[in-house]
Amino acid sequence: MPLARSCTLAIILLLLWLTSAAPAAALIHAHPDETGTGMVRSLESLRDLDYRSWQVVAFREGPPRPDASITLRIVSYPGRVRLDHPTPLRVRSGRLSWDLNDVTLSSAKLANDGRAAAAEFDLTPLLADLQQNRPLRLELPGVFTELPVPPYVVAEWRSLPLAESSSAPLAPG
């Protein structure tokens, strides 16, 4: 009987090991942009505290370099929310906070989009201040009061300035 229990326990442990979830691996996606200079981006779907989904895209255009400008685009489903511009994005992490400039109107594509379902912000100052992959909380006044950003997404954003133009998985942050 003890041998049967040992075998059963071994099978259960093996099944648990085979079905356990692997750690999240982030992906940076690369593709050509409209100008032909190339773009790398991090794309995530996040939910605010009211359980509304938002598409959050951080991207860099051009070649990798430490001082590359990173843009954060927040997109709602068209018709659900109208985003007014300019509205700064408030970002908090612990006791730290940032107000990111709304750069939506400098994008011809978004400035002429009557749906007003997207906004873009300059993410570069925030990334320059971050020394680790801390969770962030975003607030867009009049739109959402808290959109949590997990550390693995922050790791993706921090890797964008030097990310190569290949779709290679990144180590979890």
The 8 nearest C-alpha neighbors of each residue, nearest first, counted from 0:
[[1, 3, 2, 4, 5, 6, 7, 8],
 [2, 0, 4, 3, 5, 6, 7, 8],
 [1, 3, 5, 0, 4, 6, 7, 8],
 [4, 2, 6, 0, 5, 1, 7, 8],
 [5, 3, 7, 1, 6, 2, 8, 0],
 [4, 6, 2, 8, 3, 7, 9, 1],
 [5, 7, 9, 3, 8, 4, 10, 2],
 [8, 6, 4, 10, 9, 5, 3, 11],
 [7, 9, 5, 11, 6, 10, 4, 12],
 [8, 10, 6, 12, 7, 11, 5, 13],
 [11, 9, 13, 7, 12, 8, 14, 6],
 [10, 12, 8, 14, 13, 9, 15, 7],
 [13, 11, 15, 9, 10, 14, 16, 8],
 [12, 14, 10, 16, 11, 15, 9, 17],
 [15, 13, 17, 11, 16, 12, 10, 18],
 [16, 14, 12, 18, 13, 17, 19, 11],
 [15, 17, 13, 19, 14, 18, 12, 11],
 [18, 16, 14, 15, 19, 13, 20, 12],
 [19, 17, 15, 16, 14, 20, 13, 21],
 [20, 18, 16, 17, 15, 21, 14, 22],
 [19, 21, 18, 22, 23, 17, 16, 15],
 [20, 22, 23, 19, 24, 18, 17, 16],
 [23, 21, 24, 20, 171, 170, 19, 25],
 [24, 22, 171, 21, 25, 151, 170, 20],
 [25, 23, 171, 170, 169, 168, 22, 26],
 [24, 26, 169, 168, 23, 171, 155, 27],
 [27, 25, 168, 169, 28, 167, 24, 166],
 [26, 28, 41, 40, 166, 39, 29, 167],
 [27, 29, 166, 40, 39, 26, 41, 30],
 [30, 28, 39, 164, 38, 165, 166, 40],
 [29, 31, 38, 37, 32, 39, 28, 164],
 [32, 30, 37, 35, 38, 36, 33, 29],
 [31, 33, 37, 35, 34, 38, 30, 36],
 [32, 34, 35, 31, 36, 37, 38, 30],
 [33, 35, 32, 36, 37, 31, 60, 61],
 [34, 36, 32, 37, 33, 31, 38, 61],
 [37, 35, 61, 34, 32, 31, 60, 38],
 [38, 36, 31, 32, 61, 35, 60, 30],
 [37, 39, 60, 30, 59, 29, 31, 32],
 [40, 38, 29, 59, 28, 58, 164, 27],
 [41, 39, 58, 28, 57, 27, 42, 59],
 [40, 42, 57, 27, 56, 155, 58, 28],
 [41, 43, 56, 55, 40, 57, 44, 54],
 [44, 42, 55, 54, 45, 56, 41, 152],
 [43, 45, 54, 53, 55, 52, 46, 42],
 [46, 44, 53, 52, 43, 54, 47, 55],
 [47, 45, 52, 50, 51, 53, 146, 48],
 [46, 48, 146, 50, 49, 51, 145, 147],
 [47, 49, 50, 145, 146, 46, 51, 144],
 [48, 50, 47, 51, 46, 143, 145, 144],
 [51, 49, 47, 46, 48, 52, 45, 146],
 [52, 50, 46, 47, 49, 53, 48, 45],
 [53, 51, 46, 45, 50, 44, 47, 54],
 [54, 52, 75, 45, 44, 74, 46, 55],
 [53, 55, 44, 74, 73, 43, 45, 56],
 [54, 56, 73, 43, 72, 42, 44, 53],
 [57, 55, 42, 72, 41, 71, 58, 43],
 [58, 56, 71, 41, 70, 40, 72, 156],
 [59, 57, 40, 70, 69, 39, 41, 56],
 [58, 60, 69, 39, 38, 68, 40, 159],
 [61, 59, 38, 37, 39, 36, 58, 62],
 [60, 62, 36, 37, 38, 59, 63, 67],
 [61, 63, 64, 60, 37, 36, 163, 38],
 [64, 62, 161, 160, 162, 163, 61, 67],
 [63, 65, 67, 161, 66, 160, 62, 162],
 [66, 64, 160, 67, 161, 63, 68, 159],
 [65, 67, 64, 68, 160, 123, 63, 127],
 [68, 66, 160, 64, 65, 69, 63, 59],
 [67, 69, 123, 59, 66, 70, 160, 121],
 [70, 68, 59, 123, 122, 58, 67, 121],
 [69, 71, 121, 122, 58, 57, 120, 72],
 [70, 72, 57, 120, 119, 56, 122, 121],
 [71, 73, 119, 56, 118, 55, 57, 74],
 [74, 72, 55, 118, 117, 54, 119, 56],
 [73, 75, 117, 54, 53, 116, 72, 55],
 [76, 74, 116, 53, 77, 117, 80, 54],
 [75, 77, 79, 78, 116, 74, 80, 53],
 [78, 76, 116, 79, 114, 75, 80, 115],
 [77, 79, 80, 76, 114, 81, 116, 75],
 [78, 80, 77, 76, 75, 81, 116, 114],
 [81, 79, 78, 82, 116, 75, 77, 142],
 [80, 82, 115, 116, 83, 79, 78, 114],
 [83, 81, 115, 116, 80, 84, 117, 118],
 [82, 84, 85, 81, 86, 115, 118, 141],
 [85, 83, 86, 82, 101, 103, 104, 118],
 [84, 86, 101, 83, 87, 103, 102, 104],
 [87, 85, 84, 101, 83, 88, 139, 140],
 [88, 86, 100, 101, 99, 98, 89, 85],
 [89, 87, 99, 139, 98, 138, 90, 86],
 [90, 88, 98, 138, 137, 97, 87, 139],
 [89, 91, 137, 97, 96, 136, 138, 98],
 [92, 90, 96, 136, 95, 135, 93, 97],
 [91, 93, 135, 95, 94, 96, 134, 136],
 [92, 94, 95, 91, 96, 135, 134, 133],
 [93, 95, 92, 96, 91, 97, 90, 135],
 [96, 94, 92, 93, 91, 97, 90, 128],
 [97, 95, 91, 90, 92, 94, 98, 89],
 [96, 98, 90, 89, 99, 91, 125, 95],
 [99, 97, 89, 88, 87, 90, 100, 96],
 [100, 98, 88, 87, 121, 120, 97, 89],
 [99, 101, 87, 120, 121, 102, 98, 88],
 [100, 102, 120, 87, 85, 103, 86, 119],
 [101, 103, 120, 119, 105, 104, 100, 121],
 [104, 102, 119, 118, 105, 106, 101, 109],
 [103, 105, 110, 106, 102, 109, 107, 84],
 [106, 104, 103, 102, 107, 110, 109, 108],
 [107, 105, 104, 108, 109, 103, 110, 102],
 [108, 106, 110, 109, 111, 105, 104, 103],
 [107, 109, 106, 110, 111, 112, 104, 105],
 [110, 108, 112, 111, 106, 107, 103, 104],
 [109, 111, 104, 107, 112, 108, 106, 103],
 [112, 110, 109, 108, 107, 113, 104, 106],
 [111, 113, 109, 114, 110, 115, 108, 116],
 [114, 112, 115, 111, 110, 109, 116, 81],
 [113, 115, 116, 112, 77, 78, 81, 117],
 [116, 114, 81, 113, 82, 117, 112, 83],
 [115, 117, 75, 77, 114, 81, 74, 82],
 [118, 116, 74, 73, 115, 75, 82, 72],
 [117, 119, 103, 73, 72, 74, 82, 120],
 [120, 118, 72, 103, 102, 71, 101, 73],
 [119, 121, 101, 71, 102, 100, 70, 122],
 [120, 122, 70, 123, 100, 99, 71, 69],
 [123, 121, 70, 69, 125, 71, 124, 120],
 [122, 124, 126, 69, 125, 121, 68, 127],
 [125, 123, 127, 126, 122, 128, 121, 99],
 [124, 126, 128, 127, 123, 122, 129, 97],
 [127, 125, 123, 129, 128, 124, 157, 122],
 [126, 128, 124, 125, 129, 123, 130, 157],
 [129, 127, 125, 126, 130, 124, 123, 131],
 [130, 128, 126, 131, 127, 125, 132, 133],
 [129, 131, 128, 132, 127, 126, 133, 157],
 [132, 130, 129, 133, 154, 153, 150, 157],
 [133, 131, 150, 154, 153, 172, 134, 151],
 [132, 134, 150, 131, 135, 153, 92, 149],
 [135, 133, 150, 149, 148, 92, 132, 136],
 [134, 136, 148, 92, 91, 147, 133, 137],
 [135, 137, 147, 91, 146, 90, 145, 148],
 [138, 136, 90, 146, 145, 89, 147, 135],
 [139, 137, 144, 89, 145, 143, 88, 140],
 [138, 140, 88, 143, 142, 141, 144, 89],
 [141, 139, 142, 138, 143, 144, 86, 88],
 [140, 142, 143, 139, 144, 82, 138, 83],
 [143, 141, 139, 140, 144, 80, 82, 138],
 [144, 142, 139, 145, 138, 141, 140, 47],
 [143, 145, 138, 139, 140, 146, 142, 137],
 [146, 144, 138, 137, 143, 47, 136, 48],
 [145, 147, 47, 137, 136, 46, 138, 48],
 [148, 146, 136, 135, 145, 149, 137, 47],
 [147, 149, 135, 134, 136, 146, 152, 150],
 [150, 148, 134, 152, 151, 147, 153, 135],
 [149, 151, 134, 153, 132, 133, 152, 154],
 [150, 152, 154, 172, 153, 149, 171, 155],
 [153, 151, 155, 154, 150, 149, 156, 148],
 [152, 154, 150, 156, 155, 132, 151, 157],
 [155, 153, 151, 157, 152, 132, 172, 156],
 [156, 154, 152, 158, 153, 157, 41, 151],
 [157, 155, 153, 159, 158, 154, 152, 57],
 [156, 158, 154, 155, 159, 126, 153, 160],
 [159, 157, 155, 156, 160, 162, 161, 154],
 [158, 160, 162, 156, 161, 157, 155, 59],
 [161, 159, 67, 65, 63, 64, 158, 162],
 [162, 160, 63, 64, 159, 158, 65, 163],
 [163, 161, 159, 160, 158, 63, 164, 39],
 [162, 164, 165, 161, 63, 39, 62, 29],
 [163, 165, 29, 39, 162, 166, 38, 30],
 [166, 164, 163, 167, 29, 28, 27, 162],
 [167, 165, 28, 27, 29, 168, 26, 164],
 [166, 168, 165, 26, 169, 27, 28, 163],
 [169, 167, 26, 25, 24, 166, 170, 27],
 [168, 170, 25, 26, 24, 171, 167, 27],
 [169, 171, 24, 172, 168, 25, 23, 154],
 [172, 170, 24, 151, 23, 169, 25, 22],
 [171, 151, 154, 170, 132, 150, 153, 155]]
